[in-house]
Amino acid sequence: MRLTTRTNLAARVLMACAVNPDRLIRTSEIAAICNCSAHHVAVVVQRLQAEGYISTLRGRAGGLRLARPADQISIGAVFRLFEAEIPFAECFDPETNTCPLTGSCRLRGYVKRALEAFYHELDMVTLEDLVRGNCGLTELLSMQPQMPAVCATDQVQH
């Protein structure tokens, strides 16, 4: 299994916003920190904004921030948002399926159960779980001049 680049960027965007709750962040800043294209970040931001995960403000002093608290953002829901439109295998899309085994293949059922288990695990993870006490992530994504005192003295490892 492999996540799309958009799903990965969505997680990065949300984590950057969660680590910087007191300021608006520009897509260009996220692109620079996350080593990715500003265009790809903008596409992901547009989708996250449309689905109510982030709010955006246009203009010179604009940027983005979380639209809801980090503990109310399910990583499973975010992953589904970006992964659901791409079928896991050909047989998962009845409109384009040309597999001659579909009628008698048992693999599809097992794969479907495995995907459900994957999303079930991610449904139990919130954005807050990913960033709270994660000083390494805070150091990488923080737009502040220095790390908060709680991270500077208390290096939590998981």
Beta strands, then each sheet from edge to edge (+ up, - down):
strand 1: 54-57
strand 2: 63-66
sheet 1: 1+ 2-
end
